[in-house]
Amino acid sequence: MHGREILETHLREHEGLRTRLEEWEAALGKTAGGDYHQTQQALRALRSLCRFFQHEGWHHFHEEETVVYPAAEYRVPRLRGLVWELRHEHDMIRQVFEEFRRELAYFNASGELRHLPQLGRDLVRLLRQHIEREESELHPVVLKEFSEEDWRALRRLFVEAQVV
């Protein structure tokens, strides 16, 4: 895999995340229906989506935080502020995700929705905004500013960091 392909892979992963976010919204909608069977289906879907995000989403964040963001900051210093904001967004997403998981466990045990729908909507919104910012603000600059040597260096960083 060449360095440029790393970014292309991230874009494909973003598409997969968008699909999962649509599933997330659909499952959240089923929690409000009041029908026991429908609610149980929604719970299963939300638990499955949580596992997906913990594995795939956090791996994606790890790749960005350990390789892509540092390379972008180093090669294009004017991106430092943006990269700091993107890292902060990762932290916010993780925090809301953990709150959502706690509410999901509470809902599973008690049947009370409490904050689950709002936290779920917040999480979807945060993830969509984050993906959009990366694709509209970070990726175009990286694609424009990185030389072939920068891409080779990025690939080496991925291998050295063992994130591939």
C-alpha positions as CSV (number, residue, x, y, z in Angstrom):
1,M,0.0,0.0,0.0
2,H,1.4,3.4,-1.0
3,G,1.0,6.4,1.3
4,R,-1.7,7.9,-0.9
5,E,-3.7,4.7,-0.6
6,I,-3.8,5.2,3.2
7,L,-5.9,8.3,2.7
8,E,-8.1,6.6,0.1
9,T,-8.6,3.7,2.6
10,H,-9.7,6.3,5.2
11,L,-12.2,7.8,2.7
12,R,-13.7,4.3,2.1
13,E,-13.8,3.7,5.9
14,H,-15.7,7.0,6.2
15,E,-18.3,5.7,3.8
16,G,-18.7,2.6,5.9
17,L,-19.0,4.7,9.0
18,R,-21.7,6.8,7.3
19,T,-23.7,3.6,6.5
20,R,-23.3,2.5,10.2
21,L,-24.5,5.9,11.3
22,E,-27.7,5.4,9.3
23,E,-28.2,2.1,10.9
24,W,-27.6,3.7,14.3
25,E,-30.3,6.3,13.6
26,A,-32.8,3.7,12.5
27,A,-32.2,1.6,15.7
28,L,-32.6,4.7,17.8
29,G,-35.9,5.4,16.1
30,K,-37.1,1.9,17.1
31,T,-36.4,2.5,20.8
32,A,-39.2,5.1,20.9
33,G,-41.8,2.8,19.5
34,G,-42.8,1.2,22.8
35,D,-43.3,-2.3,21.3
36,Y,-41.2,-4.8,23.3
37,H,-40.1,-6.9,20.3
38,Q,-39.1,-3.8,18.3
39,T,-37.3,-2.4,21.3
40,Q,-35.3,-5.6,21.8
41,Q,-34.4,-5.6,18.1
42,A,-33.2,-2.0,18.5
43,L,-31.1,-2.9,21.6
44,R,-29.4,-5.8,19.7
45,A,-28.7,-3.5,16.8
46,L,-27.3,-0.8,19.1
47,R,-25.1,-3.2,21.0
48,S,-23.8,-4.6,17.7
49,L,-23.1,-1.1,16.5
50,C,-21.3,-0.2,19.7
51,R,-19.0,-3.2,19.2
52,F,-18.4,-2.1,15.6
53,F,-17.5,1.4,16.6
54,Q,-15.3,0.2,19.5
55,H,-13.3,-1.9,17.1
56,E,-13.4,-0.2,13.7
57,G,-13.9,3.4,14.8
58,W,-11.3,3.4,17.5
59,H,-8.8,1.7,15.2
60,H,-9.5,4.4,12.6
61,F,-8.9,7.1,15.2
62,H,-5.7,5.4,16.3
63,E,-4.4,5.4,12.8
64,E,-5.2,9.1,12.5
65,E,-3.7,10.1,15.9
66,T,-0.5,8.1,15.6
67,V,0.4,8.6,11.9
68,V,-1.8,10.8,9.7
69,Y,-2.2,13.8,12.1
70,P,1.5,13.9,13.1
71,A,2.6,13.7,9.5
72,A,0.1,16.4,8.5
73,E,1.3,18.7,11.3
74,Y,5.0,18.1,10.5
75,R,4.7,18.5,6.7
76,V,2.1,21.4,6.8
77,P,2.5,23.4,10.0
78,R,-0.5,25.5,9.3
79,L,-2.6,22.4,9.9
80,R,-1.6,22.2,13.6
81,G,-4.7,24.1,14.9
82,L,-7.0,22.0,12.8
83,V,-5.3,18.7,13.8
84,W,-5.6,19.8,17.5
85,E,-9.3,20.3,16.9
86,L,-9.7,17.0,15.2
87,R,-8.0,15.2,18.1
88,H,-10.2,17.0,20.5
89,E,-13.3,15.9,18.5
90,H,-12.0,12.3,18.9
91,D,-11.9,12.8,22.6
92,M,-15.4,14.2,22.6
93,I,-16.7,11.4,20.5
94,R,-15.2,8.8,22.8
95,Q,-16.7,10.5,25.8
96,V,-20.2,10.7,24.3
97,F,-19.8,7.1,23.2
98,E,-19.0,5.9,26.7
99,E,-22.0,7.9,28.1
100,F,-24.2,6.3,25.4
101,R,-22.9,2.8,26.4
102,R,-23.8,3.4,30.0
103,E,-27.3,4.6,29.1
104,L,-27.7,1.6,26.8
105,A,-26.8,-0.7,29.7
106,Y,-29.3,1.2,32.0
107,F,-32.0,1.0,29.3
108,N,-31.3,-2.7,28.9
109,A,-31.7,-3.3,32.6
110,S,-34.6,-1.0,33.3
111,G,-36.5,-0.3,30.1
112,E,-36.2,3.4,30.7
113,L,-34.8,5.4,27.8
114,R,-33.7,8.4,29.9
115,H,-30.9,10.1,27.9
116,L,-30.3,7.3,25.3
117,P,-32.0,8.9,22.3
118,Q,-30.4,12.3,22.8
119,L,-26.9,10.8,23.4
120,G,-27.3,8.6,20.3
121,R,-28.3,11.6,18.2
122,D,-25.4,13.6,19.6
123,L,-23.0,10.8,18.8
124,V,-24.2,10.6,15.2
125,R,-24.0,14.3,14.8
126,L,-20.5,14.5,16.2
127,L,-19.2,11.7,14.0
128,R,-20.8,13.1,10.8
129,Q,-19.3,16.6,11.5
130,H,-15.9,15.1,12.3
131,I,-15.9,13.1,9.0
132,E,-17.0,16.1,7.1
133,R,-14.2,18.3,8.6
134,E,-11.5,15.7,7.8
135,E,-12.8,15.3,4.2
136,S,-13.3,19.0,3.5
137,E,-10.5,20.7,5.5
138,L,-7.7,18.1,6.2
139,H,-7.6,15.7,3.2
140,P,-7.6,18.3,0.4
141,V,-4.6,20.1,1.9
142,V,-2.7,16.8,2.6
143,L,-3.4,15.7,-1.0
144,K,-2.2,19.0,-2.4
145,E,0.9,19.5,-0.1
146,F,2.4,16.0,0.3
147,S,5.1,15.1,-2.1
148,E,5.9,11.5,-3.2
149,E,8.5,11.3,-0.5
150,D,6.0,12.5,2.1
151,W,3.7,9.6,1.0
152,R,6.5,7.1,1.3
153,A,7.4,8.4,4.7
154,L,3.7,8.2,5.8
155,R,3.7,4.6,4.6
156,R,6.8,3.8,6.6
157,L,5.2,5.4,9.7
158,F,2.2,3.2,9.3
159,V,4.4,0.1,9.1
160,E,6.6,1.2,12.1
161,A,3.5,2.1,14.2
162,Q,2.0,-1.3,13.2
163,V,-1.4,0.2,12.4
164,V,-1.8,-1.5,9.1
